[in-house]
Amino acid sequence: MKKIKTKEDLFQLYERNKTLLALRTADERVKEDVEKAKKNKTQREILVCGDTGCASAKSKVIFNYLKKEIENRGLDDKIKVIQTGCFGLCEKGPVLMSFPEENFYVEFKPEYIKNFVEEHLINGKDLDRLYYTDPITKRKIPKRSEIPFYKKQFKIALRNVGVIDPSQLDEYIAVKGYQALAKCLSMSPMDVINIIKKSGLRGRGGGGFPTGIKWEVCNKMPGDDKFIICNADEGDPGAFMDRSILEGDPFSVLEAMAIGGYAIGANKGVIYIRAEYPSAITRLQVAIKQLRERELLGKNILGNDFSFDIELKYGAGAFVCGEETALIASVQGRRGEPTTKPPFPAEKGLWEKPTVVNNVETFANIPPIILNGPEWFASIGTEKSKGTKVFALAGKINYGGLIEVPMGTTLREIIYDIGGGLKNGKQLKAVQTGGPSGGCIPAEYIDTPITYESLTESGSMMGSGGMIVIDEDNCMVDVAKYYLEFTTHESCGKCAPCRIGTKRMPEILTQITEGYAEDDAIEKLENLGKVIKNASLCGLGQTAPNPVLSTIRFFRNEYENHIKNKKCKAGVCKNLFIYRINDNCTGCLVCFKNCPAGAIIGAPRQKHIINFEKCTKCGICFMKCRFNAIEVV
């Protein structure tokens, strides 16, 4: 394995490697190679999603079996099987792509492999039964580029995820990997910082602080020892953006950390990653090992005076350690608790040295900004929110998964054009953004553009990128209670407003959902929420009341119905509703047979009744009934 000691070595390797991805990319320079492969069918590639989501659905088994089947048939010299990162359409995984045809296969299973090899790879038949099916037209769509889920996406942070083999440095170099660092090493550190400032890149970890300004502050601090930290402690429920980037494109984050280290004057980088991310940790370990072997980490990188290395630190899954001062404390082996600011970490951070902390997605944007120029990045998005944003789209949505869209894209476009609308034809009630720190945006605000400012005005926030779609069957009081209970559990307890306040708010919410709240419960929640926001030490406490305050703001009638009428219209809060069988009942016995508590009484073809003393309100009868005969009252 040849070492990459100089910029000349890097560019020579790029020239040799750029055809590695000829079948997978639309690069004009290798168009002739692609056309030759298509015509002669001498080279094929099968990309298998290796992300954790698809791995849980046996994609790794598929990868190994497919590779073995191809070898057994003596086709391994013509067909290459590659394990990549996330394709994004997690709802339809496991996912495969076949090149040069660019066929896209969804919900693939291990038992399909023999037919896939025989029919598609050997006999050249299209397996249209495995193509994506459009939910509206019911049309089979063979190519990924034609699927609505992908049409409005624009990928910068995810540019290589699902395209390259994340375990191979040569493939990263084939997509101009480390050319951004090489370019930076020919400039002064302040020139690099000015590019980032001019691009308008803001932190993608939740706070939205301008990245270039943070780097500049650290650069100007005196001292020889400085640090740059990648915050990979992704703790929001339903969020998997950073994990997918690290699993699918670890080299881009590592290159960006080196660029940041050069810009601020740091020779050491730390990736703080939660131990619950074993696949991401393995990918990083493999990538770091290769970079050290090829001398892209270590001393005198690319023949310059710049030396830089990176180590991994594992977190124990504490949500509060997503806050940068608590993260730094944890890296140092102390309890993960925040400290007062100022001083900020850029002034006094790890081991009391100037330190920059950015999250995974922020770093993933750095190399393309350097290569394409700040004007290119600034031209995407809105005036104050530049570039793109990665979201983990989840909840009551037809096609959840990992998406990346330009800033300014509306919630409507994301939910209906990309996500395919709500499941089972249900009505949208709200969208929860920003994780436990965010809020719930009601359906009437569906045309809200995704920007830092607009989401804050709506009572929510950008956060790290979780986006949960909520339909008419959800109770907003229960949603708020869920997030507050999470925050209560994750509070470090250092400051009284957060430690005590996040205990009292769920208690009041429990009283509301169980039907014994006092008439002034809403006012108590509002007052307590304001105190917690204003008096808490760190961002966890300062944003913890957001789910409650936003739901009170937009869904106050639901709170009042719970408190005054002791009713939960959505049928979620068990103490506040009962199931009743109406005159639509045909006596089909479906509910009778499926009731686990034996609470349904009735004979064939006669109207049934529910024994309320036995009913556990599990909802199975409600879900199983085909005649709308069971209602919530």
Secondary structure, DSSP 8 states (H G I E B T S, - for coil): -----SHHHHHHHHHHHGGGGTTT---GGGHHHHHHHHHH---EEEEEE-SHHHHTTTHHHHHHHHHHHHHHTT-TTTEEEEEES--S-GGG-S-EEEETTTEEE-S--GGGHHHIIIIIIIT----GGGBEE-TTT--EE-BGGGSHHHHT---STTTTTTTS-TT-HHHHHHTTTTHHHHHHTTS-HHHHHHHHHHHT-B-SSSS--BHHHHHHHHHHS--S--EEEEEE---STT--HHHHHHHH-HHHHHHHHHHHHHHHT-SEEEEEEETT-HHHHHHHHHHHHHHHHTTSSBSSGGGSS--BEEEEEEE---GGGGSHHHHHHHHTTS------SSS-TTTS-GGGS-EEEEEHHHHHHHHHHHHH-HHHHHTSB-SSSBSEEEEEEEESBSS-EEEEEETT-BHHIIIIIIS-SBGGG--EEEEEESGGGSEEEEGGGTT-B--HHHHHHTT---TTSEEEEEETTS-HHHHHHHHHHHHHHH----SHHHHHHHHHHHHHHHHHHHT---TTHHHHHHHHHHHHHHH-SSHHHHHTTHHHHHHHHHHHHHHHHHHHS---TTS-SGGG--EEE-TT-----HHHHH-TT--EE--TTS--EE-TTT-----HHHHH-SSS-EEE-
